[in-house]
Amino acid sequence: MLLELGGARLLTDPLLRNHLGHLRRHGAPPAPAVTRALDAVLISHLHLDHLDFASLRRLPRDVRMLVPRGAAPMVRRQGFSRVEELRAGDRRDVAGVPVLAVPAVHDGHRRPLGGPKADTLGYVVGDERRTYFAGDTDLYDDMAALGPLDVALLPIWGWGPSLGSGHLDPAGAARAAALLAPRTAVPIHWGTFFPRLLQHYRGDRLIDPPYEFAAALARLAPSVTLRVLAPGETMALAP
């Protein structure tokens, strides 16, 4: 996601290329303008689909990188000179916009098994207009304390036919929305990357999650407005 708030441009967990191992992108790649004039990049955790070195190499090495505690050595080895580690509760100012690191319940190891480990984070960006980027997370009780929120960017699926622990499926994301009570919920982390061969057998996982999320949201958090964005689509915050 590219967030433009208060004049600041922040890019979250950039995965900019069209393939990652056995995964292939479905839909158009990100526009080149996405990576221009960035004030910061927010990294939520070390997993390959969230911290992709090939994608980071498309960014200027002097861009400010906000990363979880334990991730800085890996990112600095890629040539980035402005790397700052955060733990949950830490706050930074980015071009006049506050960025708060918040907890995420997710595995923090770099794959394959035995790789380095770092914290897992989400981020709340903004002050008067507040946007929550969840990264990858499971539900946790203190989510309710993150509000008030204008927008919650909530993962609703992943890159395969099933989900492991530490993720939100459509029903879990709707429960998170009920806890967070944002004005608007935007489902993310779905319909973009998928194993090439499996799309012919489980292609429903590329299409159905936002519909399932919409149905669960209507039951569990009917006051929350839903905005479903296709990859590459944008939305403006309502006044």
C-alpha positions as CSV (number, residue, x, y, z in Angstrom):
1,M,0.0,0.0,0.0
2,L,1.1,3.6,-0.7
3,L,-0.1,6.0,1.9
4,E,-0.3,9.7,1.2
5,L,-1.2,11.5,4.4
6,G,-0.4,15.1,5.4
7,G,2.0,15.5,2.5
8,A,4.0,12.4,3.4
9,R,4.4,9.4,1.1
10,L,4.9,6.0,2.9
11,L,5.2,2.7,1.2
12,T,4.3,-0.5,3.1
13,D,6.0,-3.9,2.7
14,P,6.8,-3.3,-1.0
15,L,6.6,-6.4,-3.2
16,L,7.1,-4.8,-6.6
17,R,8.1,-7.7,-9.0
18,N,5.9,-10.1,-10.8
19,H,7.1,-13.3,-9.3
20,L,8.4,-14.6,-5.9
21,G,9.6,-18.2,-6.1
22,H,6.7,-20.3,-7.2
23,L,4.2,-17.4,-6.8
24,R,3.1,-15.3,-9.7
25,R,1.4,-11.9,-9.8
26,H,-2.1,-11.7,-11.0
27,G,-3.0,-8.3,-12.4
28,A,-1.0,-5.3,-13.4
29,P,2.3,-4.6,-11.6
30,P,2.6,-1.4,-9.5
31,A,3.0,1.8,-11.4
32,P,6.6,3.1,-11.5
33,A,5.4,6.3,-9.7
34,V,4.7,4.3,-6.6
35,T,8.4,4.4,-5.7
36,R,9.0,8.0,-6.4
37,A,9.6,10.8,-3.8
38,L,9.0,8.4,-0.8
39,D,9.4,9.8,2.7
40,A,9.7,6.4,4.3
41,V,9.2,2.6,3.8
42,L,7.4,0.7,6.6
43,I,8.4,-2.9,7.0
44,S,6.1,-5.1,9.2
45,H,8.1,-8.3,9.4
46,L,10.8,-10.5,7.8
47,H,8.8,-12.9,5.7
48,L,9.8,-13.1,2.1
49,D,6.5,-11.6,0.8
50,H,6.9,-8.6,3.1
51,L,10.6,-7.9,3.0
52,D,11.7,-8.7,-0.6
53,F,15.2,-7.6,-1.3
54,A,14.7,-7.6,-5.1
55,S,11.9,-5.1,-4.6
56,L,13.9,-3.0,-2.2
57,R,16.7,-2.7,-4.8
58,R,14.3,-0.6,-6.9
59,L,14.3,2.1,-4.2
60,P,16.9,4.8,-3.6
61,R,19.4,3.6,-1.0
62,D,18.9,6.8,1.0
63,V,15.2,6.4,1.6
64,R,14.2,6.2,5.2
65,M,13.5,2.6,6.3
66,L,11.4,1.9,9.4
67,V,11.8,-1.8,10.4
68,P,11.0,-4.1,13.3
69,R,13.6,-4.6,16.0
70,G,16.1,-7.2,14.7
71,A,15.7,-6.4,11.0
72,A,18.1,-3.5,10.6
73,P,21.3,-5.6,9.9
74,M,19.6,-7.4,7.0
75,V,18.3,-4.1,5.5
76,R,21.6,-2.3,6.0
77,R,23.4,-5.1,4.1
78,Q,21.2,-4.2,1.1
79,G,22.9,-0.7,1.1
80,F,20.3,1.3,2.9
81,S,21.8,4.1,5.0
82,R,18.8,5.4,7.0
83,V,17.5,2.3,8.8
84,E,15.6,2.7,12.1
85,E,14.5,-0.2,14.3
86,L,11.2,0.1,16.1
87,R,9.4,-2.0,18.7
88,A,5.7,-1.9,19.5
89,G,4.9,1.5,21.2
90,D,7.7,3.4,19.4
91,R,6.8,6.5,17.5
92,R,8.5,8.4,14.7
93,D,7.8,11.6,12.8
94,V,7.9,11.2,9.0
95,A,7.7,14.5,7.2
96,G,5.5,15.9,9.9
97,V,3.2,12.8,10.1
98,P,3.4,10.6,13.2
99,V,4.0,6.9,12.7
100,L,3.3,4.5,15.6
101,A,4.5,0.9,15.7
102,V,1.9,-1.4,17.2
103,P,1.9,-5.1,18.0
104,A,1.2,-7.9,15.5
105,V,0.7,-11.6,16.4
106,H,2.7,-13.4,13.7
107,D,5.8,-15.5,13.3
108,G,8.9,-13.3,13.1
109,H,11.4,-15.7,11.6
110,R,12.9,-15.2,8.2
111,R,12.4,-18.3,6.0
112,P,13.7,-20.9,5.4
113,L,13.6,-22.4,8.9
114,G,16.5,-21.2,10.9
115,G,16.7,-17.8,9.5
116,P,17.0,-14.6,11.6
117,K,14.1,-13.4,13.7
118,A,12.7,-9.9,14.3
119,D,9.7,-8.4,15.9
120,T,6.4,-8.3,14.0
121,L,4.6,-5.0,13.7
122,G,1.7,-3.1,12.4
123,Y,1.6,0.7,12.0
124,V,-0.8,3.5,12.8
125,V,-0.1,6.5,10.6
126,G,-1.4,10.0,11.1
127,D,-2.9,12.1,13.9
128,E,-6.1,13.7,13.0
129,R,-6.6,11.2,10.1
130,R,-5.4,7.8,11.3
131,T,-4.8,4.8,9.1
132,Y,-3.9,1.3,10.5
133,F,-1.7,-1.0,8.4
134,A,-1.9,-4.4,10.1
135,G,0.9,-6.2,8.3
136,D,0.3,-9.8,9.0
137,T,-1.4,-10.6,12.3
138,D,-3.9,-12.7,14.2
139,L,-6.5,-11.2,16.5
140,Y,-5.5,-9.9,19.8
141,D,-7.6,-8.3,22.6
142,D,-5.7,-5.0,22.6
143,M,-6.6,-4.2,19.0
144,A,-9.5,-2.2,20.4
145,A,-7.0,0.3,21.9
146,L,-5.6,1.3,18.5
147,G,-8.6,3.5,17.7
148,P,-10.0,5.8,16.9
149,L,-9.2,5.1,13.2
150,D,-10.3,6.5,9.9
151,V,-9.1,3.5,7.9
152,A,-8.1,0.0,8.8
153,L,-6.1,-1.9,6.1
154,L,-6.8,-5.5,7.1
155,P,-5.3,-8.6,5.5
156,I,-8.0,-11.1,4.6
157,W,-6.1,-13.9,3.0
158,G,-2.7,-14.9,1.7
159,W,-0.8,-16.3,-1.3
160,G,-2.0,-19.9,-1.1
161,P,-5.1,-22.1,-0.9
162,S,-5.1,-22.1,2.9
163,L,-3.8,-20.0,5.9
164,G,-1.6,-20.9,8.8
165,S,-1.7,-19.4,12.3
166,G,-0.9,-15.7,12.7
167,H,-3.2,-14.6,9.8
168,L,-6.6,-13.2,9.4
169,D,-9.1,-14.9,7.2
170,P,-12.3,-13.0,6.1
171,A,-14.2,-13.8,9.3
172,G,-11.2,-13.0,11.5
173,A,-10.7,-9.7,9.7
174,A,-14.3,-8.8,10.3
175,R,-13.8,-9.6,14.0
176,A,-10.8,-7.3,13.9
177,A,-12.9,-4.6,12.3
178,A,-15.5,-5.0,15.1
179,L,-12.7,-4.4,17.7
180,L,-11.0,-1.5,15.8
181,A,-14.2,0.2,14.8
182,P,-12.7,2.2,12.0
183,R,-14.8,4.5,9.8
184,T,-13.7,2.4,6.7
185,A,-12.1,-1.0,6.3
186,V,-10.1,-1.9,3.2
187,P,-9.2,-5.5,2.7
188,I,-5.6,-6.2,1.6
189,H,-3.2,-9.2,1.2
190,W,-5.5,-11.1,-1.2
191,G,-5.8,-11.7,-5.0
192,T,-2.3,-10.6,-6.0
193,F,0.1,-13.5,-5.6
194,F,-0.7,-17.2,-6.0
195,P,1.0,-20.4,-7.1
196,R,0.8,-20.5,-10.9
197,L,-0.5,-24.1,-11.2
198,L,-2.9,-23.9,-8.3
199,Q,-4.9,-21.1,-9.9
200,H,-6.6,-23.6,-12.1
201,Y,-7.8,-25.7,-9.1
202,R,-8.2,-23.1,-6.3
203,G,-8.7,-19.9,-8.2
204,D,-11.6,-19.1,-5.9
205,R,-9.0,-17.9,-3.4
206,L,-8.1,-15.1,-5.8
207,I,-11.6,-13.9,-6.1
208,D,-13.9,-14.9,-3.1
209,P,-12.1,-13.5,0.0
210,P,-13.4,-9.9,-0.3
211,Y,-17.0,-11.1,-0.8
212,E,-16.6,-13.4,2.3
213,F,-15.2,-10.4,4.2
214,A,-18.1,-8.2,3.1
215,A,-20.7,-10.7,4.4
216,A,-18.9,-11.2,7.7
217,L,-18.4,-7.4,8.1
218,A,-22.1,-6.9,7.6
219,R,-22.8,-9.3,10.5
220,L,-20.1,-8.3,12.9
221,A,-19.4,-4.6,12.3
222,P,-22.3,-3.2,10.2
223,S,-21.3,0.4,11.1
224,V,-18.0,0.1,9.3
225,T,-17.9,1.2,5.6
226,L,-16.3,-1.3,3.3
227,R,-14.1,-0.3,0.4
228,V,-12.7,-3.0,-1.8
229,L,-9.8,-1.9,-4.0
230,A,-8.4,-3.9,-6.9
231,P,-4.6,-3.9,-7.1
232,G,-3.5,-0.6,-8.5
233,E,-6.8,1.2,-7.5
234,T,-6.8,4.2,-5.1
235,M,-9.1,5.8,-2.7
236,A,-9.3,9.2,-1.0
237,L,-10.2,9.7,2.6
238,A,-13.6,11.2,3.1
239,P,-13.6,14.7,4.8
